[in-house]
Amino acid sequence: MDGVRLLSDEALVTRLQRAAFSYLIDYADEDTGLVADTSRPGSPCSIAVVGFALSCYPVAVRNGWMSRAEAAARTLKVLRFFSLSTQSEAPDATGYKGFYYHFLDMRTGKRVWQCELSLVDSALLMAGILVAGGYFDGGNTEESEIRDHADALYRRVDWHWAQNGTAGLSQGWKPECGFLHYGWEGYNEALILYVLGFGSPTFPLTSECYETWSLTYQWENLMDRNVLYSGPLFTHLFSHAWIDFRGIRDTFMREKNSDYFENTKRTIAIHRDYGERNPYEFAGYCRDFWGVTAGDGPSVPALRQSGRDRRFYGYMSRGVPYGPDDGTISPWAMLATLPFAPAAALAGTRHLLETYPQVCREDRFSSGFNPTLRCGPEGWLSEGWYGLDQGLLAMTIENHRTGLIWEIMRRCTYVRDGLARAGFKGGWL
């Protein structure tokens, strides 16, 4: 990215936000409106990326990148597709019980790769659908239809079925084998899944479900900070892209005299401290080079480098401080923390762009970067772009600048009901 030093913070952030948003247009199917998981040829749709896209169309209107009419047309195309798509136990359906398969064929919408009916990705999709229903409040036919589809799609989701007769919640289901044999343990990105599951007026989660999950939380003292632990940075960002957790607390956070927004701020401070300490002596790590999270990484054999044995993990979820960590950071991650730690986010982003400009081609951040692995003169760099990265970045920047998505979701009755049933009180509630 050229001329970083010459750009004001506002100009830099706007330029990066617009480029991130443009991914959601450039890699959308013209007929279905589905958005590709990655920019790589043949990539299927990720339903979570579609949720981000639906949330970002209002952002584009707010910033003058798209007319309201065009945003409504794109939104309606997607909602009509999901409303009419096949919901059944068939292995090539689009979804079942109101949920959707993680990956879908871009043109037909059918399940690909024998992937799971994904609860959390369906929740991210539903969050985007609720943003659409809340934003398009006009009286014309198109916006009225958007609201009708959004409400019907959310009401169709059978969250209670996904408990599989237990007090917990499964992570997914497959027609070949039924429910997956693992549920949600430890704090992570599933917070929005539980909120939307509790907010349902038709098939809500049972009351004990949230407590069952929170009993697996890990409250720890890390680098002299008390924090609800989850290693990968994205787990502290995803739910916050839609819900403003400032000042609202559930039972767990009331007992700890904290909230989930403050917890993300503390986690960012831990990531910066970890980068400065750099216990494994990775190249580049410092207070302004961090962002260990889930994403693309090098898949190469183990090697010995600078007197240390190095292993690399490919695409996986990395975390701080317990790992795994192989020297790979996600270049977009620092800027995505703008709502929580603006000074740190901007300092880190500027340092990254000035030191390693190759991570931001065409103003879009790559998914992963590892300067320790010297597979070329500039280290290892992920190929292309990932939709989740771009969508999250566009949303978090907007929440920092205007609070647009937070404002829309604060007005959503289903979200307010879900938070209340999960035990949240105080603040804007």
N, C-alpha and C positions, 0 to 999 in steps of 0.2 A: 504494500500500500504506500503510495507516494505522498510526500508532503505532510507527514503526520505532525511534525514539529510546528508547521505553519498554521495548522487548524486549531481553532478554539475548541474547548471541550464540547460545546453545544454543536458545532459544525461536525466534529468527529463522530459524536454519538449519533447524530441524525443520519449521517452518511452510512454508518454501519447498520443502523436500524433499517433503513430503506433497502439496503442490499440483502439483509436477512429476510425481510418480508418478500422480496421479489422471488426468492426461491419457491415460495408457496404458489406463485403464479406460473413461473417458468416450468415447474415439474408437476402441473395439474393436468389431468386428462380433460380434453375439451367436452366430451360427452357425459361422463359420469361426475366430473368434478373432484374425483379422488386424487390425492396427492402422494407422490412417490416417497418411499422411505428414505432413499438416497438418490443422488444424481447419477449413479452408475447405470449403464445401459441394462435394461431388463428388470430394473428394480420394481418390486410390487408396491402397492399402497400400504402404508401403515395407518391404521385407524386413529392412532394417537396423533399423528401428524395432521390428519384431517381436523381433529379437535382444535389443534393450534391454529390451523388455517381459518376455521370458522371464527375463532376469537380474534384473529388479526385483521379480518376484513373491516371491522369498525375502526381499528387503528389506522388503516389505510385511508379511510374516509376522513377521519379526524386530521390527518396530516396532508390531505389534498393529493394523495397518490392515486386515488380511485374515486369515482363518483358514487354517491349513495345508491343510485339505480344499478350501477354495475355490481356493487357489493351485494345488493339484494338478489340480483340475478344469479350470481355465483353461489350464494348461500342457498337459494331455493333449489338450484340444480342438485346440490349435495343432499339436501333434506328430502327431496323427492326420490332420489336414488335409494337412500336408506329406508324410506317409508315403503317403497315398492319391492325391495330386495327380498330374496327368499329367506324365511326364518323357519328352519326345520332341523331335524336330526340327521339329515343327509350330509355325507362327508364333504360335499362340494357346495354347501349352502353358504350364504353370506353371514348368517348368524343364527342364534337360537335363544329363546326366552328373553328376547330384547337385547341381548349382548351380541358382540360381533367378534369374528376371528381377527387375530392380531394382524395378519397380512392377507391382503386381498388382491386378486388380479385387477390391474388398473382399468381394463376395458370391460370385463364382465362382472367384476365384483365378487367372483367366487373365491373361496378359501384356497390358499396355496401352501405348499410345503408341509402339509399336514400339521399346521400350526394349531395352537390352542385357542379356544374361546377365551379371550383374555379379559379378566375382570378389571384390572387397573387401566388397560388401554381403552376398554369400553367406557370407563369412568372419565378418562381424559376427553374422549369423543363427546360424551354427554355434557361435559363442562362447556365445550365449545358450542354445542347445540343450545344450551341454556343461555350462553352469551348472545347467540343469534336471536333467540326468542325475546330476550330482554332489550336488546338494542333496537331492533326493527319494530318500533311502536307506532308506525304511521298508519293512516287509515286506508291506504290504497290496497288493491287486491293482492299484490305480491307480498307486502309486508304482513298482511293479515294471514296469508297462507303460511308464511314462515312461522308465525307464532303458533298456528294450529299444528303444524308438523312437529315443531320443537316440543310442544306440550305432549303430544301423543307419543313421540319416540321416547321421551323420558318416562312417561307413565307405563310404557310397555315393559320396561326392564324389571325382571323378576329377581331382585336382590336377595329375597328370602330363599329362593330356590338354591342360590349359590352357597348357602350355609350347609347344604347337604345334611340337614337334620341335626346339626351340631350347634354348639354355642360359638364356634369360630366361623371362619370364612375361607373358602378355598381360593387359590390363586387362578384357577381356570378349569376347563373341562374339554374333553375331546370325545367325539362320537365313537372312536375306536375303543376307548377304555374308561370313559366316564370322568369323574372328578380327579384332578391331579392330587397326588399324595402329599402335598405340602401346602400349608396355609401361610398366613402372614405372621412373622415373628420379628420383633424389634421395630423401632421407629423407622419409617421410610416414606417413600412417595405415596403410600396407600392412604394417607390422611384424607385426601379428597374423595377417595373411593368410599370410605366410611361415612363421610358427611353426606354425599349424594345418596348412599344407600339408606341412611336414616331419614332423609328428607322425602322419600317416596310416599305419595298418598295411596299407592296401590299395593306394592309388594315390599314393604320396608324390612330392613334388618331387625332382628329381635334386640331387645334392650341390652342383654348381657354381652352382645357381640363385641362392642367397643371395649368393655372392661377386659374381656378375654384377650384382646390384642394388647392393650396397654399394660397388662401384667407381664408382658415379655420385654418391655422397655428396659434399656440400660442407662441409668443415670450415673455419670462418672465425673471424676475430677481429672481433666486432661490439660496439661501444661498450665496448671494453676487456675483453670476455669471449670466451673460446674456446668455440665452440658448433658442434654439428652443425646446419646451417641448414635450416630449413623455415619459410616465412613465416607461413602461417595457424596460429593458435593451436590449432585443433582437432586438427591433425596430431600435436601433442605430447600429446594427451589420450586419443584414442580407444582405442589399444591398451592404455594404462595402466588403462583402466576395468576390464579383465579380468585383466591380468597385472601382478604386482608386480615391477617391474624394479629395485627397490632392491638394490644390491650384486651383481647378476649382470651379467656382461659377455660380449659376443661378441668376436671377434678385433679388430674395428675399435675398440671402446671400450677394450679392454685396451691397445691401442697409444696411445690418447689419455689414459689414466689417468682415465677417466670412466665413467659408465653412463647409460642412457637416462632414468632418473629424475632424476639430477643435471642432465642436459641440458635436461629440461623446466623445472627450477628456474631455470637460467640464461636460458632463453628468456623466462620470465615476467619476470625482471629486465630484460631487453632491452625487452620490451613496455612496462614501466613507465617506463624511461628515455626511450623514444621518445615516450610520452604527455607526459612532462614537457618534453621539447625541442620537441615539436609543430612540426616543420619546415615544415608547410604551413598553419599557423595555423588549424586547424579549431576550431570552437566546442566547448568542454567539455573538450578533451584536457588531462590532467594526470597526476600519478603515481597518482591514484585514479580515473582514467577511461581505461580501456584495454580490450582485448579485440577486436583486429582479427583476423577469421577468416573462414571461409566462412559465407555466410548471405544472408538477404534484405536488399535495399537499394533505394534509390530508383531508378526508371527514368524519368528526366526529361531533357529536352534540356540540353546544356551551357549554362552561363550565366556572367556576370561578377558577382562578388560581393565587396564590400570590397576592390576593387582587384586581385582575383585571378580568373583563369579557372578555373571549376569544372566537372569532369566527374563524372557519376554512373553506376554500373555495373550497377544492378539486382541480381538474384541472382547472386552469383559468389564466388570464393575470393579474399579480400583477405589481405595479409600485411605483416609488419614485418621489417626497415626498408625493404626494396626495393619494397614495394607489390605490387599496386595498393592505394591507400588513397584513399577519397573522403570521409572523415570519418564513416563508418558503423562502429559497434561492435555487437557482439552482447551485449546486457545480461546474459545468463546466464553468459557466459564467465569473468568474474572469479570468481564463486562456484564454478565448476567446477574451479578450481585449488586448492581447499582442501587436498587431500592433499600438495601441493607447497609452497605458500606461504600458510599459513593466515592470518597477520597481514595480508598484502597482499590476500588474497581478501576478508576481512571488511571491511577499511578501504574498499576499492573498492566493494564491494556496498552498504555503508551510505551512502557518499557518493552513489552513483548513486540509491538509493532516496529519499534526503532531497532531492536536487537535482532529480531527474527522476522523480517517483513514477509518472508515466503509463506507464513501461516495464514495470510489473509489475501488470497487471490480474488480479484474482481470484487474486493471489499467484503468478501464472505469468509468467515473463519472456517478452517478445516476442523474435522472432528477430533483428530489426535496429532500430537507432535512430540517427538522424542529426540532431543539433541544428544543424548548419551550414546545412542546407537549410531555409530558413524558408518552408516551404509551409503553415505554420500557426503559431499562437502558441507552440507547443512543439516545433517541428521535425518531421521526418519520422519516422513510426513504422510498423513492419511490421504488417500485418493478421493477427490471430489468432496461433496458436502452431504450432511445428514439433515433431514427435515426437522427432526426434534430439536437439534441445536439451533437452527435458524428461527423456528417458530417461538421457542422459549425466549430467545434473545429479543426478538421483536416485541414480545409481550412485556418482559421485565423492564425494558427500556421505557415503554409507554407508561407502565405503572409508576416508574420513578418520575417521569416528566409530568404526567397529568392524572394518574390514578384511574384511567378510563375503565379498565377491566374490573378493578376492585369496585368502582362505583356501580357498574352494571350488576355485578353479582351481589352487592349489598342489598339491592332492591329485589332480588329473586326470593320469592317466598319459600321455594324448595330448599335453597341453601340456608336460609335463616332457620327453617324448621329442622334441617339436618344438624346444624350446629347446636341448636337448643337441645335436641334429643340426645346428642353426644355429650351433653353436660356443659357446653360453653356458656359463659356469662360475662357481663361487663362490657366495657368499650362501646362500640357502635351497635352492639346487640341490645 
